[in-house]
Amino acid sequence: MGEKMINQMAEENEMDGYVKIDRYNSEKIEKISSHYSEILSAIGEDPAREGLLKTPERVAKALQFLTHGYDLKPAEILKSAMFKEDYSQMVVVKDIEVYSMCEHHMLPFFGKAHVAYIPNGHIVGLSKIPRVVDAYARRLQVQERLTNEIRDCIQETLNPLGVAVVIECRHLCMSMRGAQKQNSVTTTSAFTGEFIQERTRAEFLRLITASLD
């Protein structure tokens, strides 16, 4: 996140071959906070009242966390745990939690991602797939692009025989405002290689909807 990043938080644990560091850029926090003080005034609030005194700073820190995906390199996440393996059947990681922000209204959308790939000489550590999903989700996004970015990263980095991605999300920009439809769910999908074939795609869809009970 740059040399000027300070206020490093306590959590710095080595996970799966890389170090997770939660920290904030003080210059960015100060700049974003100043704008949110103006926004509070513009909507008719008093940024000097007790309950709002620290709100601009809290919002600034929340935004920096919610968009920390810009500082991550998804391909490098995958490369950190690639292994040669003679396995050519489908690998599926389903029900990956997704939390992102709509770039049109900067309101959250959230749901689940289901990702599969068919190895072509290499497999990847299973935790890396959810981390790639998170690296792209923690940016200002549209669900359609998010779906394609995850697919393309896995395809270009692992060079598998095929990749499948399905994302199902609820969008607060649709339920809290605008159409105000609280129960609508948006589903997007993206496929490469073997998953273009109906038989393989059907197997993937069956696996992500099946229950292990």
Beta strands, then each sheet from edge to edge (+ up, - down):
strand 1: 5-6
strand 2: 12-15
strand 3: 18-21
strand 4: 24-25
strand 5: 82-84
strand 6: 91-102
strand 7: 108-118
strand 8: 122-124
strand 9: 140-141
strand 10: 162-171
strand 11: 186-191
sheet 1: 1+ 4-
sheet 2: 2+ 3-
sheet 3: 5+ 8-
sheet 4: 9+ 6+ 7- 10+ 11-
end
